[in-house]
Amino acid sequence: MKASIKLGRIFGIEIGLHYSWLIIAVLISLSLAAYFSNSHPNWSGGIIWAMAIFTAVLFFIAIILHELSHAFVARMYDLPVRSITLFALGGVAQIEKESPNAKVEFWMAIAGPIMSAVIGFVCLGAAWTAGWRVGIETETPLLAIIVWLGYINIALAVFNMIPGFPMDGGRILRAAIWWITGNQSKATRGASITGQIIAFGFIILGLFSFFSGAGFGGVWIAFIGWFLLNAAKATYVQSEVAEGLHGVLVRDLMRQECPIIESRTDLQTLVDEHLLKTGERCFIVTEIDETVGIITPHEIKNVERRMWAFKTAADVMKPIEETHTLNSETPVSEALEIIGREDINQLPVISDGRLEGIISRERILSYLLTRRELNL
């Protein structure tokens, strides 16, 4: 999930917001305003709204801390973390590689609930120290905020421990199955199936609650179930893809004869004589027999058509040093992961500074489709 709004970096990890977060931020603020207004009707509207907005901000900071805990554990095991994105149902840390073993998967998964629980108990402990007691209404706005944050973070920790993949509890379940069986693919499929069952339960519960008079709360539970169902199904498919690509290297699927054009070729000629006539979508750009970049329709479409005759391939190409490259011994599963993460269609294969070929999304998907047709 890519961020629509970038907020900055924390310890080198990019923090961003998905557009769906804006919707939930408004809903949470409205919900908090209603909650504080009902529990403290004698407080003014200005105080209530200030509390609601301030509490919502602190809650989302707590979610960032939850995701940062996943990220820090990942970094402890040398797994690169690209970003953290807040979206409608919480947050997600984009960790670029899969866990190498069940132990790492377990600690990465449980770090988030532990962080949420710690935040929750610290908040309740601070409120207790300030004189609050369970069952007694808070006397000040600050105490009301701290108590709410305490309860909601503990609830978040418990909710995340539900064994429905891809929630943290589902990842802990996957780690347990992985440790018992020694098979990552089997563990992922088992956790995904469990996640789909739990997701169906959420959907049924949400619909039942809605028609029983729960209103928006029921719809929200059903929506969470729908999201989890789609995520669990996607994970199951990814597991099948990973199994289908097991042992397959880039050299097995790469195309060795790559279409080449000179860097001085203008874009109009490139489109008319190469793109349209050959059907190729990726060209290697060379300069004095040296590979200097690649060019695809993506780079060309960003140039106004009237300028095509005046722009050359060298002007708009993606320089080879700025392009993700692979060597021929890289697993195809890793190549597909990079293609999906970077939202590109092909990667050049380079060995000892020499271009060996191109590995494309189309070629990988064609290979998987053929395996499926043959029931392999």
N, C-alpha and C positions, 0 to 999 in steps of 0.2 A: 504494500500500500504506500503510494507516494504522497508526500506532503503537498498541499495546495498553498499553504502559507508557511514560510520559513521564519522561525523565531530566533535562531542563533545556534550556538554550539556550547555544549557542556562537556568538558574533558575530551574535546575533539569529536563528540558525537552530535550530529545535527539534530536539532529539535524542531518539529514542525507540526502543523495542524492540517488535517484533512477537512474538506469543506463540510462534511457531515458533522464535524465537531461543533460548528457554529449553531446548528439546530439543537443539539443536545445541551449546549451551554445555556441557551435561552430557556429550554424546558427545565433544566435543573434550577436555574435562577428563579423561575416562576414557582416551581415546587417548593423551594426553600422559603420564598417570600410567604407562601400560603402556610407552610409549616410554622414558621416563626410568628406569623400573625395569629394563628389559632392557639398556639401555646402561650403567647404573651400579648393578649388583645389590648393591654394598657400601654404598650409601646407605640410610639408614633410611626407613621408610614415611612418617613425618611429614614429612621433607624432600622426598620424592618428591611427596606430595600438595600441599604448599605450593608447590613449583615448578610443578606442573601448573595449579593455580588461578591463580597469579600470571602464568604465561605466557599462559593463556587470556585473562585480562583485558587484557594488553598486546597480544595479537593483535587483539582487538576494538577496542582504541584505534587500532591501525594501520589497521583497516578504516574507522573513522570518519575518520581523516586522509585515506585514499584518497577517500572520498566528499566530504569538505570541499574537496579540490582541485578536484573537478568543480564544486562550488558556488561557489568563489571565482572560477573562470574565467567561470562563468555571470554572476556579479555584475559582473565587469569589462565585460561586454557588455550590462549593464542588463537581465538576465533574472532575474526574482524567484525566489528559492529559499525554499520554505516549510519544509521539514523534511528530516531524514535519519533513515531507519528501518533498524535492523539486523534481519535475518530469517535464516531457515535457511541461505540460500546466500550470505550476505554482507551487503551494505548497498545502499540505494538512496536517491539524493537526488531529492526531489520538486521539479523545476524547472517553474515554472508556464507557461512559454511555450516553443514550439519554437525551435530555432536559426534566426536570420534568414538565414543563408547557410552554405555548405559550410565556409568558413574557421572560423567559430565552432564548428560541429559538430565539426570535427577537433580543435581545441584543447581543447574541453570533454571530448571522449572520451579523448584521450591523456594528459590531466592525471593521471588516476587511476593508470594503469600506471607513469607516471613517478614519482609519489609513492611507490608501493609499491616500485619498484626502488631509489629513493634510500634509503628506510628499510632495505631489505635490505642494500645495500652499506655503509651506515653501521654497521649492527650487525656485519657480518662484519669491517669495518675496525677497529671497536673491539675485537673479539675478537682479531684479529691483533696489534693493538698490545699487548694484554694477554698475548701469548705463545702463543695458539692457532695451530695450523697444520692445513691440510687433511689429512684422513686420520688425525689424532691425536685420541683421545678427550679431551674437556674435563675439566679437573681440579677445577673448582669448580662448584657449582650455578648461580652467576651467569653464568659463561661458557657453560654448557650452555643456559641460557635465551636468551642473546644470539645464540648460533650458530643455534639453532632458529629464532628470529625472523628472522634474516638469510636463511636458506634459504627459509623459508615465504613471506616477502614477495617475494623474487625469483620464486619459483614462482607466486605470485599475479599478479605483473605479467605473466609469460609467459602464464599461463592466460587472463587477461583480454584478451590480444591475439589470441586465436583469433577469426577473422572470422565469428562467429555472432551475429547480432543477437538480443537487445538487449545483448549483452556489449560492452565498450568496443571490442574489435577489430571487431565488427560495425558499430558506429557510425562507426569510422574508415573502414570499407569504404563505408558509406553516404555519408560525406563525399566520398570519392574519386569514387564514381559521380555524386554530385550535382555535383561540380566539373567532371567530364568532360561530362555531359549537360546540365547546367543545369536539370534537372528533379528537384525534391525527391520527388515522388510516385514516379517511376520508380526513384529511388535507394532509397527506403524499401522498395519491393516487391522490388527486387533483393537488398538486404541481408537482408530477411525470408526470402526463398526460400533463400538461402545458409544462414541460421541454421537453418531447418527441416532442411536436408540434414545439417548438422553435428550437430544434435540427434538425428536418427535414428542417426547414427554413434555417438554417445555411448550411446544406448539399446542398440544391438546389441552394442557393446563391453562395456557393463556386464553384460548378460545372459550373454554368452559368458564373461566373467571369473567371474561367479557360479557358473555350472555347471562351470567349470574348477577350482573350489576356492578362489576368491578371497574367498568369503564376503561379509561386509558391505561391503567395498570395492567389489565389483561392483554390489551393490544401490545404493550411493551414486552411482556413475557413471551408472547407468541413471536414477536419480531426477533427477540434474542434467540429463540429456538430456530427460527428460519435462518438466521445468520450462522449459527453453529452447525446446522445441517449442511449448508452449502460449503462451509469451511471444512467440515469432516469429509464430505464427498470429494472435495478438491484434493485433500490430503491422501485419500485412498487412491485416487487416480495418479497422483505424483508417486506414490509407492509403487504402483504397477509400472509406471514409466521407468523409475529407477531400476526395477528388477529387469525390465526389458533391455535396458542399456548396460546391465552389469557385464563387465569384462570387455566392453566395446570401446576401442580407442579412436581418437580423432583420425588417425591415419586410415582406419577402416572405412570411414564414411566421407572423408574430405574429397573435394574435387580437385584434381591435380592440374588440369588444363584450364587455367583461368583466363578470361578475356582481358586483354591488355590494351591500354590507349596511352598515347603520348601526353605529357603534361600540357603541351601547347594546343591540344585539340580544343576548339571552342565548343560551348555547350550546345549550340544549334546543331552542329555536325554530330556531336555525341548522341543527341536525341534522335535525329533523323536517320543516321547511318548505323547506329549501334543499338541503342535502346529499343527503338520501335521495330527494326528489322530482324534483330536476333532474339528478342524476348529476354535477353540477359538483364539482370537487375543490379549487378555489382561488377565494377571494373577496377582492375589494378592500374594505378597511374604510375608510369615510369618516366624517368628523366636520365637520359644517357645510360640506358639499360639498368638503372638502379630503381628499386621500388621506393616511391616517395609517399604514397598514400592510396586511399580507396575512394571511390565515388559511387553513389547510389542515387536513385530518384529522390531520396529524402533531402540530399544536399542541393539537388537541382531545383526542386520545387520552391525552395526558399529564395530563389532569384527571379526577379520580374522577367516575364517572357521576352519583352522587348530588349532586354539586356543579354539574352543568350548568345547572340552573335559577337558580343564584345567581351564576354567572360570566358576564361579557359578553365579546363579541368583543374589546373594548379590553383586557380583563384578560390575554388569552392570545395575542393576535396578535403577529406579528413586526413591530416598528416599521419603517417604510419606510427610516429612516436606518440601520438595522442590516441591511438587505436588499441583496444584490447587485442592482444595477440596470444596465440597458443602454440605449443609445440605438438608434434605429431603423436607423442606418447601420452598426451593429456586424455583422461577419460571423457567420453562423449557426454556423460551425465554432468560433468563440471562445465563443459562448453555450453550445454543447454541452459544450465543455471545462470551463466553469465549473459547469454543471449536474452533470457527472460528478464533478468534484473536490469540490464541496460536498455531494454526495449529496442534491440537491433535485430537484424535478420541474418547476419553472417559475421564470421570472424576469420581474419587471415591466419594461416598456419605458417610460422616462421621458425627455421632452425639454422643456427649459426649465421644469422643475419640474412639468410636466403629464403625467399618465398617458396614454400612447398605446395601450397594450395589454399582452398577456401572451404570452411565448414559452415553450412547454412542451416537455418531453422527448418527450411523446406525438406532438406535431405534427411535430417534427423526424424522429422515427423513421417516422412515417406517410409523410412526404415521401420518405425514402430507400427505403422499401418499394415505393412507387409507381414510383419510378425503376427499381428492380430488376425489377419485374413487366413494365415496358415496355421492358426492356433498354436503358435510356438511359445 
